[in-house]
Amino acid sequence: MSQGRQLKPLYGFFVALACSGYTANVFAGLAPPAPAEEQYSDSCLEGDAYFTGETGPIFNGGYGDYIDNGYGNGDFQVFQVNGGYDSAFMTSDGPVSPDELNADGLCSQFNSGSAIIGEEITRLMMTEYFHRMGQALQNRIRGGFFGGGGVAARGQSDMAGRAAGDGMADWGGWSPWVSYGRTSADNELSSTRYDATQDNVLFGIDYTYSDRLIFGISGGYENNDVTTAFNLGEMEVEGLTVAPYAAYLLTDNVSVDVAFGYSDLSIDQFRTEPGGAIVRGDTDASRWFVMSNLNANHQYRNWLFSGTAGVIYSEEDQDGFTETGGISSQTVASRNIEYGQLTFGGEIAYVEKAVEPYASLHYQYAFEDGDSTRLNPNQARRTDDDDEFRLATGLRFFANNGVSGVIEYNTILGRDHYDSHGINLIGRYQF
């Protein structure tokens, strides 16, 4: 027997030993998978993905364990890296991390619009309602207290010199009003990108109970059309509101108003899966709210200076629902959305008989704004900031026949990734 043939068994032994050592080292890195909800708490498939036991391609220098996401088409295949808690998504362009998916907004495609931006739409609706109800009441006070709604007393230097206690005696009795507002808002944060258009009609009637007190009731219809780019979908929120209100003149120049309201809402929405299928999910919601303003007015010659401090608080209950269509439909639990806002600001107007051009700036702080759904731990807590500024300019007019009106443009400033522009119209008649 040759020396080479004698060494072959020994060579084979060492090769086998080396291979077994390499194999052991490889699989040592593949720790037993933890439950899916722990493994993938940073993915949009939380609670839906589970370990299949199959070994996937190399990613970041390690072997990936495939996780079944229920899609079965090779797109957005989830796998775990090195048996640890880092997950990734396999797309048609190769594997990407959850951070990259979030940056592109793709992870949001597995979530309904109301689940991601419900707080944002509630904030938009309540902020606009708060502003316009206050506008309608202030138009009533200015039209009545400062000249009785007629041209004769408007713009006169002695307008603020009325006898103390005159109050609202010359307001008349009943006064119906109607208001229309249209607001366009868009959010540019990639994982929650949307464009919204809100149309809101308010109407009401109030009555003068004394020279200091009025009481009224208002109703409203709102429609929010939202293009939810983050999940290639749309959402429509519409509903009816009823709200009684009151205003009281504390002094000749200081007033307080308050309103309580209830809204009944319906939410119709859809999203598009990565494969192109449409997933629909509709639900209903109800909202309670309370709002109040403290207002002060001071006139110097033809200039009128005003200040406002206000608060609004609302609670909205959205029913749970089950999506239909596609292969990624989910059951979404019911949720409660709270929103609270403080407002401080001022206005300057120039009174010239029948017309009153004005400009205002208000600081708005959301002291209660909930948490929008987070797609992973690296996403910003919310899609916006807690505070913002409302800049507005407009024109009021008052006629001798008791007709008055307001036209206004406003915009929101100071929020990250967010822009808003709106126009408001108010018409009122005093008997």
MOHU-V128665 format. One record per residue. N is the residue number from 1. SS is DSSP state (H for helix, E for strand, - for the rest). Layout:
N_SS + N_SS
This chain:
1_- + 2_- + 3_H + 4_H + 5_H + 6_H + 7_H + 8_H + 9_H + 10_H + 11_H + 12_H + 13_H + 14_H + 15_H + 16_H + 17_H + 18_H + 19_H + 20_H + 21_H + 22_H + 23_H + 24_H + 25_H + 26_H + 27_H + 28_H + 29_- + 30_- + 31_- + 32_- + 33_- + 34_- + 35_- + 36_H + 37_H + 38_H + 39_H + 40_- + 41_- + 42_- + 43_- + 44_- + 45_- + 46_- + 47_- + 48_- + 49_- + 50_E + 51_E + 52_E + 53_E + 54_E + 55_E + 56_E + 57_E + 58_E + 59_E + 60_- + 61_- + 62_E + 63_E + 64_E + 65_E + 66_E + 67_E + 68_E + 69_- + 70_- + 71_- + 72_- + 73_- + 74_- + 75_- + 76_- + 77_E + 78_E + 79_E + 80_E + 81_E + 82_- + 83_- + 84_- + 85_- + 86_- + 87_E + 88_E + 89_E + 90_E + 91_E + 92_- + 93_- + 94_E + 95_E + 96_E + 97_E + 98_H + 99_H + 100_H + 101_H + 102_H + 103_H + 104_H + 105_- + 106_H + 107_H + 108_H + 109_H + 110_H + 111_- + 112_- + 113_H + 114_H + 115_H + 116_H + 117_H + 118_H + 119_H + 120_H + 121_H + 122_H + 123_H + 124_H + 125_H + 126_H + 127_H + 128_H + 129_H + 130_H + 131_H + 132_H + 133_H + 134_H + 135_H + 136_H + 137_H + 138_H + 139_H + 140_H + 141_H + 142_H + 143_H + 144_H + 145_H + 146_- + 147_- + 148_- + 149_- + 150_- + 151_- + 152_- + 153_- + 154_- + 155_- + 156_- + 157_- + 158_- + 159_H + 160_H + 161_H + 162_- + 163_- + 164_- + 165_- + 166_- + 167_- + 168_- + 169_H + 170_H + 171_H + 172_- + 173_- + 174_E + 175_E + 176_E + 177_E + 178_E + 179_E + 180_E + 181_E + 182_E + 183_E + 184_E + 185_E + 186_E + 187_E + 188_- + 189_- + 190_H + 191_H + 192_H + 193_- + 194_E + 195_E + 196_E + 197_E + 198_E + 199_E + 200_E + 201_E + 202_E + 203_E + 204_E + 205_E + 206_E + 207_E + 208_E + 209_- + 210_- + 211_- + 212_- + 213_E + 214_E + 215_E + 216_E + 217_E + 218_E + 219_E + 220_E + 221_E + 222_E + 223_E + 224_E + 225_E + 226_E + 227_E + 228_E + 229_H + 230_H + 231_H + 232_- + 233_E + 234_E + 235_E + 236_E + 237_E + 238_E + 239_E + 240_E + 241_E + 242_E + 243_E + 244_E + 245_E + 246_E + 247_E + 248_E + 249_E + 250_- + 251_- + 252_- + 253_- + 254_E + 255_E + 256_E + 257_E + 258_E + 259_E + 260_E + 261_E + 262_E + 263_E + 264_E + 265_E + 266_E + 267_E + 268_E + 269_E + 270_E + 271_E + 272_E + 273_- + 274_- + 275_- + 276_- + 277_- + 278_E + 279_E + 280_E + 281_E + 282_E + 283_E + 284_E + 285_E + 286_E + 287_E + 288_E + 289_E + 290_E + 291_E + 292_E + 293_E + 294_E + 295_E + 296_E + 297_E + 298_E + 299_E + 300_E + 301_- + 302_- + 303_E + 304_E + 305_E + 306_E + 307_E + 308_E + 309_E + 310_E + 311_E + 312_E + 313_E + 314_E + 315_E + 316_E + 317_E + 318_E + 319_- + 320_- + 321_E + 322_E + 323_- + 324_E + 325_- + 326_- + 327_- + 328_- + 329_- + 330_- + 331_E + 332_E + 333_- + 334_- + 335_E + 336_E + 337_E + 338_E + 339_E + 340_E + 341_E + 342_E + 343_E + 344_E + 345_E + 346_E + 347_E + 348_E + 349_E + 350_E + 351_E + 352_E + 353_- + 354_- + 355_E + 356_E + 357_E + 358_E + 359_E + 360_E + 361_E + 362_E + 363_E + 364_E + 365_E + 366_E + 367_E + 368_E + 369_- + 370_- + 371_- + 372_- + 373_- + 374_- + 375_- + 376_- + 377_- + 378_- + 379_- + 380_- + 381_- + 382_- + 383_- + 384_- + 385_- + 386_- + 387_E + 388_E + 389_E + 390_E + 391_E + 392_E + 393_E + 394_E + 395_E + 396_E + 397_E + 398_E + 399_- + 400_- + 401_- + 402_- + 403_E + 404_E + 405_E + 406_E + 407_E + 408_E + 409_E + 410_E + 411_E + 412_E + 413_E + 414_- + 415_- + 416_- + 417_- + 418_E + 419_E + 420_E + 421_E + 422_E + 423_E + 424_E + 425_E + 426_E + 427_E + 428_E + 429_E + 430_E + 431_-
